[in-house]
C-alpha cells in the first residue's frame, strides 16, 4: 500500500513537472529544503549548536539560522558558494555542486530522510579509516545490566538510525523482566554505562537518537499509541541522565517553550526539568527564565522546582555552558536570605551541602570568592565562613565546615593560638604558637594552614582551600 501511494505521487509529480514554470519553482524549493535540512541534520549529528557551528565557520549564529530556516518565497536565499563551502568544512564534509535533470526530482521523491542526510566525520569515514572495534559490555556489571548492554551496544554502534527500537524501550518493551521496581529509563542508561572512553561515545550516539525523537515534538503528537505520559517521562529522564547538551539542549528548550500550551502532568514536568538542568540551551535563556526565578521566588510558573533546583541549574550552567562562579555565589546569598533558620540542623546541613557542591573549592580563587561573598549572606549562614578583626586590634579567624571548626586567635602582645573543635563535642584541641607581637593576618593564616594541613578529616580539602583564600585576600589588601 505504501509503495502504491509513492508510485501515485511520482506519477502526479511527473505530470506537474512538464509545466516549465512549475518545475522551476519546485526545483528551487527542493534546493532550499535539501540544503537547509542537511545543514541542520549534520550539525545535530556532530552535536553542535548553531553558535558553535558559526564559530567554526567564522560567522554569526543568525547566519546559520538563516541557512537552516530560510524565509518563504520562490527565490533561493543568497547563498554564496564560499559560505556553503565554509559550512561544509565546519561540518567535516566537502561541498559538491552538480547540475541535474528535472526528471531526477521524480526519482528523489521521498529519498530525503534524516538517515540519508547524515555523513560520517573524517575520523569516522570508513573509507579513510577502519571503524574501531565495538566496545564490550562491562564484565563486572550485574547480569541484567550486562544483558541490557549486550542489547544496546550493537544497536548504537550501527550507522543506521533505528528509532523504533528506542521508542519501544522507552515504553518498557524489550527490557529485562524486572517487574515494576525499575523504570525503563534506568535500564536504558545502564545500557551505555560501560567503563572507559567508550561510554562517552555511546552516550553521544544515544543522545543523537533521542534528539531525533525530541525534534518530532512528542509532547504535541506522541509517537506511541500507549500511555504517552509514561513514555514522555522516560524520554525526559533518559535525557536527564545524559549530559549531552550539544545534542539535547536545543530540542529540550523548544519543548519547554511549548510547555504552557501543552500543560503536561506534574511527573512529566519534573522529568523535563531534570533534562533541562543537565542539558542547557545558550548562556542566558534558562538562567533568566528558569533558574533565577526559582532562586528569587522559590518557584517557577510551569515547572515545580524550588531554590535547590535553581541552584543545581546554575551549577550545571557554570560547568557546561559558561563559567560563572559569581552567579553561583549570588545564588547562595539569595538562598540564605530566603531561608529562615533558628538553629534548624536540617536547614543548616542542607545549606552546607550546597556550599560543598561549588566546583573548584580546592583552588584558592574559588575559595576566596566564597569568603568574600559570605559577607552578604543572611546572619544565620555567615558564620559558616567568616573572619574578624576586633576593635582592640586582635584577630580571629573561624573556618567551619562539616563537623569541625578551625579557629585562630591572636591578641596584641600575646602569643597566637590555633584550635580545633568537633561539633557535638566539648573538647577543644588548642595549640599555642610562637607568634607574638602585632597580629598579622598572613602569619596567623599560615599557622592555621599548617594546622589544617595536618588534619585527615574528609573536609580538610575545603578547610585548606578556605585558609588559602584568607591568605589571598589579605595579600590583596596589603
C-alpha positions as CSV (number, residue, x, y, z in Angstrom):
1,X,0.0,0.0,0.0
2,X,2.8,2.4,0.9
3,X,4.6,1.6,-2.4
4,X,1.4,2.2,-4.4
5,X,0.9,5.6,-2.8
6,X,4.5,6.5,-3.6
7,X,4.1,5.5,-7.2
8,X,0.9,7.6,-7.5
9,X,2.8,10.6,-6.1
10,X,5.6,10.1,-8.5
11,X,3.3,9.9,-11.4
12,X,1.5,13.1,-10.3
13,X,4.8,14.9,-9.9
14,X,5.9,13.7,-13.3
15,X,2.9,15.3,-14.9
16,X,3.3,18.6,-12.9
17,X,7.0,19.0,-13.9
18,X,6.0,19.1,-17.5
19,X,4.9,22.7,-16.8
20,X,8.1,24.9,-17.2
21,X,7.0,27.5,-14.6
22,X,6.0,24.9,-12.0
23,X,9.2,22.8,-12.4
24,X,11.5,25.8,-11.9
25,X,9.6,26.8,-8.7
26,X,9.6,23.2,-7.5
27,X,13.3,22.7,-8.2
28,X,14.1,25.9,-6.3
29,X,12.0,24.8,-3.3
30,X,13.7,21.4,-3.3
31,X,17.1,23.0,-3.4
32,X,16.3,25.2,-0.5
33,X,14.8,22.4,1.5
34,X,17.6,20.0,0.9
35,X,20.4,22.4,1.8
36,X,18.6,23.6,4.9
37,X,17.7,20.1,6.1
38,X,21.2,18.7,5.5
39,X,23.0,21.6,7.4
40,X,20.6,21.1,10.3
41,X,20.9,17.3,10.2
42,X,24.7,17.3,10.0
43,X,25.0,20.0,12.7
44,X,22.9,17.9,15.1
45,X,24.8,14.7,14.1
46,X,28.0,16.5,15.1
47,X,26.4,17.6,18.4
48,X,27.0,21.3,17.6
49,X,24.8,24.2,18.5
50,X,24.2,27.0,15.9
51,X,26.6,29.2,17.8
52,X,29.3,26.5,17.8
53,X,29.0,25.9,14.1
54,X,29.0,29.7,13.5
55,X,32.3,29.9,15.4
56,X,33.8,27.1,13.2
57,X,32.6,28.8,10.0
58,X,33.7,32.3,11.1
59,X,30.3,33.9,11.0
60,X,27.4,34.7,13.4
61,X,24.6,32.4,14.7
62,X,21.9,34.3,12.8
63,X,23.6,33.4,9.5
64,X,23.5,29.7,10.3
65,X,19.9,30.1,11.4
66,X,19.0,31.7,8.1
67,X,20.5,28.8,6.2
68,X,18.6,26.2,8.3
69,X,15.4,28.2,8.3
70,X,15.2,30.2,5.1
71,X,12.4,32.7,4.6
72,X,9.4,31.7,2.5
73,X,9.5,32.6,-1.2
74,X,10.2,31.3,-4.6
75,X,13.7,32.8,-4.8
76,X,16.6,30.9,-3.4
77,X,18.4,32.6,-0.5
78,X,21.6,34.5,-1.2
79,X,23.9,31.5,-0.6
80,X,27.4,32.3,-1.7
81,X,29.5,29.3,-2.7
82,X,32.2,30.4,-0.3
83,X,29.7,30.4,2.6
84,X,28.4,27.0,1.9
85,X,32.0,25.7,1.4
86,X,33.0,27.0,4.8
87,X,29.9,25.5,6.4
88,X,30.8,22.2,4.8
89,X,34.3,22.3,6.2
90,X,33.0,23.3,9.6
91,X,30.9,20.1,9.5
92,X,33.8,18.0,8.4
93,X,32.4,17.4,4.9
94,X,33.0,18.6,1.4
95,X,30.7,20.7,-0.8
96,X,29.5,19.1,-4.0
97,X,27.7,21.1,-6.7
98,X,26.2,19.4,-9.7
99,X,23.7,20.1,-12.5
100,X,20.8,17.6,-12.7
101,X,17.8,17.0,-14.9
102,X,14.3,17.9,-13.8
103,X,13.3,14.3,-14.1
104,X,15.7,13.3,-11.3
105,X,13.3,15.2,-9.0
106,X,10.8,12.4,-9.5
107,X,13.3,9.7,-8.5
108,X,14.4,11.7,-5.5
109,X,10.9,11.9,-4.1
110,X,10.8,10.7,-0.5
111,X,14.5,9.9,-0.7
112,X,15.4,12.8,1.7
113,X,15.3,11.4,5.2
114,X,17.3,12.0,8.4
115,X,19.2,8.9,7.6
116,X,20.1,9.9,4.0
117,X,21.3,13.3,5.1
118,X,23.9,12.0,7.7
119,X,27.6,11.9,6.8
120,X,30.4,10.5,8.9
121,X,33.1,12.9,10.2
122,X,36.5,12.4,8.6
123,X,37.8,10.4,11.6
124,X,34.9,8.0,11.2
125,X,35.0,7.8,7.4
126,X,35.0,4.0,6.8
127,X,36.9,4.5,3.5
128,X,39.6,6.6,5.0
129,X,39.8,5.0,8.5
130,X,38.7,1.5,9.5
131,X,35.9,1.5,12.1
132,X,37.2,0.9,15.6
133,X,36.1,-2.3,17.4
134,X,32.8,-2.3,19.1
135,X,33.0,-1.8,22.9
136,X,32.4,-4.7,25.2
137,X,29.8,-4.8,28.0
138,X,31.1,-4.2,31.5
139,X,32.2,-7.7,32.8
140,X,31.8,-6.5,36.4
141,X,28.2,-5.3,36.0
142,X,25.2,-7.3,37.3
143,X,23.8,-9.9,34.9
144,X,20.8,-7.9,33.9
145,X,22.8,-4.8,33.2
146,X,25.2,-6.8,31.0
147,X,22.1,-8.2,29.2
148,X,21.0,-4.6,28.5
149,X,24.4,-3.6,27.3
150,X,24.6,-6.6,25.0
151,X,21.3,-5.3,23.5
152,X,22.2,-1.6,23.2
153,X,25.9,-1.5,22.3
154,X,25.5,-3.2,18.9
155,X,22.4,-1.1,18.2
156,X,24.3,2.1,19.0
157,X,27.3,1.0,17.0
158,X,25.3,0.7,13.8
159,X,25.4,3.7,11.5
160,X,21.7,3.2,10.7
161,X,19.3,5.1,13.0
162,X,16.8,2.5,14.3
163,X,14.5,4.8,16.3
164,X,11.7,2.3,16.5
165,X,13.7,0.1,18.9
166,X,14.3,3.1,21.2
167,X,10.6,4.0,21.1
168,X,9.9,0.5,22.3
169,X,12.4,0.6,25.2
170,X,11.0,4.0,26.3
171,X,7.7,2.2,26.7
172,X,9.2,-0.6,28.6
173,X,9.2,-3.1,25.7
174,X,12.1,-5.5,25.2
175,X,13.7,-4.7,28.5
176,X,14.9,-7.2,31.2
177,X,12.0,-8.7,33.1
178,X,12.4,-6.7,36.3
179,X,8.8,-6.0,37.4
180,X,7.6,-2.6,38.4
181,X,10.5,-1.6,40.6
182,X,12.7,-0.3,37.7
183,X,11.7,2.4,35.2
184,X,12.7,1.9,31.6
185,X,14.9,5.0,31.5
186,X,17.1,3.4,34.3
187,X,17.8,0.4,32.1
188,X,18.5,2.5,29.0
189,X,21.1,4.5,31.0
190,X,22.6,1.3,32.3
191,X,22.9,0.1,28.8
192,X,25.5,2.8,28.0
193,X,27.3,2.7,31.3
194,X,30.5,0.9,30.3
195,X,34.0,1.6,31.7
196,X,36.4,3.8,29.8
197,X,36.2,6.3,27.0
198,X,33.6,4.2,25.1
199,X,30.9,5.4,27.5
200,X,31.1,9.0,26.1
201,X,30.8,7.7,22.5
202,X,27.8,5.5,23.4
203,X,26.1,8.4,25.2
204,X,26.6,10.7,22.3
205,X,25.1,8.1,19.9
206,X,22.1,7.6,22.3
207,X,21.7,11.4,22.6
208,X,21.6,11.8,18.8
209,X,18.8,9.3,18.6
210,X,16.9,10.9,21.5
211,X,17.3,14.3,19.7
212,X,15.5,12.9,16.7
213,X,12.6,11.9,18.8
214,X,12.6,15.2,20.6
215,X,12.6,17.1,17.3
216,X,9.4,15.4,16.2
217,X,7.5,17.2,19.0
218,X,6.5,14.2,21.0
219,X,4.8,16.4,23.6
220,X,2.4,17.6,20.9
221,X,2.0,14.4,18.8
222,X,3.2,11.4,20.8
223,X,4.8,8.7,18.5
224,X,3.3,5.9,20.7
225,X,-0.2,4.5,20.9
226,X,0.0,3.5,24.6
227,X,0.5,5.6,27.7
228,X,2.1,8.8,26.4
229,X,2.6,10.1,30.0
230,X,4.9,7.3,30.9
231,X,6.7,7.5,27.6
232,X,7.4,11.2,27.9
233,X,8.6,10.8,31.5
234,X,11.0,8.1,30.5
235,X,12.1,10.1,27.5
236,X,12.9,13.2,29.5
237,X,14.5,11.3,32.4
238,X,16.8,9.5,29.9
239,X,17.9,12.9,28.7
240,X,18.4,14.0,32.3
241,X,20.8,11.1,32.8
242,X,23.0,12.3,29.9
243,X,24.9,15.5,30.0
244,X,25.0,15.9,26.2
245,X,23.8,19.5,25.7
246,X,25.2,19.7,22.2
247,X,22.6,17.2,21.1
248,X,19.7,17.7,23.5
249,X,19.7,21.3,24.7
250,X,18.1,22.8,21.6
251,X,15.1,20.4,21.2
252,X,14.5,20.3,25.0
253,X,14.3,24.1,25.1
254,X,11.7,24.1,22.3
255,X,9.7,21.6,24.3
256,X,9.9,23.9,27.3
257,X,8.8,26.8,25.2
258,X,5.6,24.8,24.3
259,X,5.0,23.8,27.9
260,X,2.5,26.5,28.7
261,X,0.4,25.3,25.7
262,X,0.6,21.5,26.2
263,X,0.1,21.6,30.0
264,X,1.6,18.2,30.9
265,X,1.2,16.3,34.1
266,X,3.4,17.1,37.1
267,X,5.5,14.0,36.7
268,X,6.3,14.9,33.1
269,X,7.2,18.5,34.1
270,X,9.6,17.1,36.8
271,X,11.3,14.8,34.2
272,X,11.6,17.7,31.7
273,X,13.0,19.9,34.5
274,X,15.8,17.3,35.2
275,X,16.6,17.2,31.5
276,X,16.8,21.0,31.3
277,X,19.1,21.2,34.2
278,X,21.7,18.8,32.7
279,X,21.4,19.9,29.1
280,X,21.2,23.7,28.9
281,X,20.5,25.9,25.9
282,X,22.5,29.0,25.3
283,X,24.2,31.2,28.0
284,X,21.3,33.2,29.3
285,X,17.8,31.9,28.4
286,X,17.4,29.2,31.0
287,X,19.2,31.4,33.6
288,X,16.8,34.3,33.1
289,X,13.6,32.3,32.6
290,X,14.1,29.3,35.0
291,X,17.0,29.3,37.4
292,X,16.9,32.9,38.6
293,X,13.1,32.9,39.2
294,X,13.4,29.7,41.2
295,X,16.1,31.3,43.4
296,X,14.4,34.7,43.7
297,X,10.8,33.4,44.3
298,X,11.3,29.8,45.3
299,X,9.1,28.7,42.4
300,X,8.6,28.7,38.7
301,X,5.5,29.5,36.6
302,X,5.3,26.0,34.9
303,X,8.0,23.8,36.5
304,X,7.8,22.6,40.1
305,X,11.3,23.3,41.2
306,X,12.3,25.4,44.2
307,X,15.6,27.1,45.2
308,X,17.5,23.8,45.2
309,X,16.6,23.1,41.6
310,X,17.5,26.7,40.6
311,X,20.9,26.3,42.3
312,X,21.6,23.0,40.5
313,X,20.7,24.6,37.2
314,X,23.2,27.5,37.9
315,X,25.9,25.0,38.9
316,X,25.5,22.9,35.7
317,X,25.4,26.2,33.7
318,X,28.8,27.1,35.2
319,X,30.3,23.7,34.4
320,X,28.9,23.2,30.9
321,X,27.8,26.5,29.3
322,X,29.6,29.5,30.8
323,X,32.0,29.5,33.8
324,X,30.3,32.0,36.3
325,X,31.2,31.5,39.9
326,X,29.9,34.9,40.8
327,X,26.4,33.7,39.8
328,X,26.9,30.6,42.0
329,X,27.8,32.8,44.9
330,X,24.9,35.1,44.2
331,X,22.5,32.1,44.3
332,X,23.9,31.1,47.7
333,X,23.4,34.6,49.1
334,X,19.8,34.8,47.8
335,X,19.0,31.4,49.3
336,X,20.5,32.4,52.6
337,X,18.1,35.3,52.7
338,X,15.1,33.3,51.6
339,X,15.5,30.6,54.2
340,X,14.8,31.3,57.8
341,X,16.5,29.1,60.3
342,X,16.7,29.1,64.1
343,X,19.4,26.6,64.6
344,X,17.5,24.2,62.4
345,X,20.0,21.4,62.0
346,X,18.4,20.1,58.8
347,X,18.4,23.5,57.2
348,X,22.0,24.2,58.2
349,X,23.1,20.8,56.8
350,X,21.3,21.5,53.6
351,X,22.9,24.9,53.1
352,X,26.3,23.4,54.0
353,X,25.7,20.7,51.3
354,X,25.0,23.5,48.8
355,X,28.4,25.1,49.7
356,X,30.2,21.8,49.2
357,X,28.8,21.5,45.7
358,X,30.7,24.6,44.5
359,X,33.2,23.3,41.9
360,X,36.9,24.1,42.3
361,X,36.9,24.8,46.1
362,X,40.3,23.2,46.2
363,X,41.6,26.3,44.3
364,X,42.1,29.4,46.4
365,X,40.5,31.7,43.7
366,X,37.1,29.9,44.2
367,X,37.5,29.7,48.0
368,X,38.4,33.3,48.2
369,X,35.3,34.2,46.2
370,X,33.2,32.2,48.6
371,X,34.7,34.0,51.6
372,X,34.1,37.4,50.1
373,X,30.5,36.6,49.0
374,X,29.7,35.4,52.5
375,X,29.8,39.0,53.8
376,X,26.4,39.5,52.1
377,X,24.8,36.3,53.4
378,X,22.0,36.2,56.0
379,X,23.4,36.4,59.5
380,X,22.5,32.7,60.3
381,X,24.6,31.5,57.3
382,X,27.5,33.9,57.6
383,X,29.3,32.1,60.5
384,X,30.0,29.1,58.2
385,X,32.7,31.2,56.6
386,X,34.0,34.3,58.5
387,X,36.9,36.3,59.7
388,X,37.1,39.1,62.2
389,X,39.3,42.0,63.4
390,X,38.4,43.1,66.9
391,X,38.4,46.8,67.8
392,X,41.4,46.3,70.1
393,X,43.5,45.0,67.1
394,X,43.2,41.3,68.0
395,X,42.5,38.9,65.2
396,X,40.1,36.0,65.0
397,X,39.7,33.5,62.1
398,X,37.0,30.9,62.1
399,X,36.5,28.4,59.3
400,X,33.8,25.8,59.9
401,X,32.8,23.0,57.5
402,X,31.5,19.6,58.1
403,X,31.7,18.7,61.8
404,X,34.9,20.7,62.5
405,X,35.7,24.3,63.3
406,X,39.2,25.6,62.8
407,X,39.9,28.8,64.7
408,X,42.9,31.1,65.1
409,X,43.2,33.9,67.8
410,X,45.9,36.5,68.2
411,X,45.8,39.4,70.6
412,X,48.3,42.3,70.6
413,X,51.3,41.4,72.9
414,X,50.2,37.8,73.3
415,X,51.0,34.6,71.5
416,X,48.7,33.4,68.8
417,X,46.7,30.2,69.4
418,X,45.0,27.8,67.0
419,X,42.2,25.4,68.0
420,X,40.1,22.6,66.6
421,X,36.6,21.9,67.9
422,X,34.5,18.9,66.8
423,X,30.7,19.7,66.5
424,X,28.9,18.0,69.4
425,X,32.0,17.7,71.5
426,X,33.0,19.9,74.4
427,X,36.7,19.0,73.9
428,X,38.8,21.7,72.2
429,X,42.2,20.8,70.8
430,X,44.1,24.0,71.4
431,X,47.7,24.7,70.4
432,X,49.8,27.7,71.3
433,X,52.1,29.3,68.7
434,X,55.4,31.1,69.0
435,X,53.8,34.0,67.1
436,X,53.7,37.2,69.2
437,X,53.7,40.9,68.8
438,X,51.4,42.8,66.4
439,X,48.7,40.4,64.9
440,X,49.2,39.7,61.3
441,X,46.6,38.1,59.0
442,X,49.3,36.4,56.8
443,X,51.2,34.9,59.7
444,X,48.1,33.6,61.5
445,X,46.7,32.2,58.2
446,X,50.0,30.3,57.7
447,X,49.8,29.0,61.2
448,X,46.2,27.8,60.7
449,X,47.1,26.4,57.3
450,X,49.8,24.3,58.9
451,X,47.3,23.0,61.5
452,X,44.7,22.3,58.9
453,X,47.2,20.6,56.7
454,X,47.9,18.1,59.4
455,X,44.2,17.1,59.6
456,X,43.0,13.9,58.0
457,X,39.2,14.7,58.2
458,X,37.2,14.4,55.0
459,X,36.6,18.2,54.9
460,X,40.3,19.0,55.2
461,X,40.4,19.8,51.4
462,X,37.8,22.5,51.7
463,X,39.3,23.8,55.0
464,X,42.7,24.0,53.3
465,X,41.1,26.0,50.4
466,X,39.4,28.4,52.8
467,X,42.7,29.2,54.6
468,X,44.3,29.8,51.3
469,X,41.5,32.2,50.5
470,X,42.2,34.1,53.6
471,X,45.9,34.4,52.7
472,X,45.0,35.5,49.2
473,X,42.6,38.2,50.4
474,X,45.0,39.5,53.0
475,X,47.7,39.8,50.4
476,X,45.4,41.7,48.1
477,X,44.5,44.1,51.0
478,X,48.2,44.6,51.7
